Amino acid sequence: MSFDANDAIKRKAPNRERSNRSELTKALQLAKVTGATLVIARLDRLSRNAAFLLDLRDSGAHFAAVDMPEANDLTVEIMALVAQAEREATSRRVKEAIAVAKARGATLGNPSGAESLRRAGKGGLAFGEAFGADASAYAQDLTPVPAEIQAGGHRILRAIASELARRGIKTRRGGQWQVSNVRAPVGRVG
């Protein structure tokens, strides 16, 4: 039985726009041909469409979810249905929240964001350049702090993130430091 993830997604969820999952299709075909097992972090990250997961299970391609290493066919079926129900509930909650916000008269989206740039004839390129320049400037200002932390013996990105949080330093957008957002400003300057 041949399995194409893109066809299965289109066939089982025609009303939802999906991104191209050609790499998933390649990985599944390779796993099937070689008899290997495709390892995924979480079942609901593979798909939240029960029909897709059940088609995949029936295709002969083997996969295992790290979050459920002992899962059998019954477990996959149940979790696929739970993931689909959660996707539908999330979609419903978002639609309801948007409707409530619109009823209150809230303006949705960023009125000074990409649309303003399009009206000014600059498009997304100008936005990307402005965003990159802002991020680079913040990284430049931040550079001495991670350098000082590294000099103090903290070389692992996770340790640097923890130390930045301990010192009360926020990210450029006011969030908490994680490995990924420590790497970016250090990499911009370094």
PyMOL commands that set and color helices and strands:
alter all, ss='L'
color gray80, all
select helices_A, chain A and resi 5-12+22-34+43-46+50-59+73-103+114-119+123-142+144-151+157-166+179-189
alter helices_A, ss='H'
color red, helices_A
select strands_A, chain A and resi 37-40+62-65
alter strands_A, ss='S'
color yellow, strands_A
deselect
rebuild
show_as cartoon
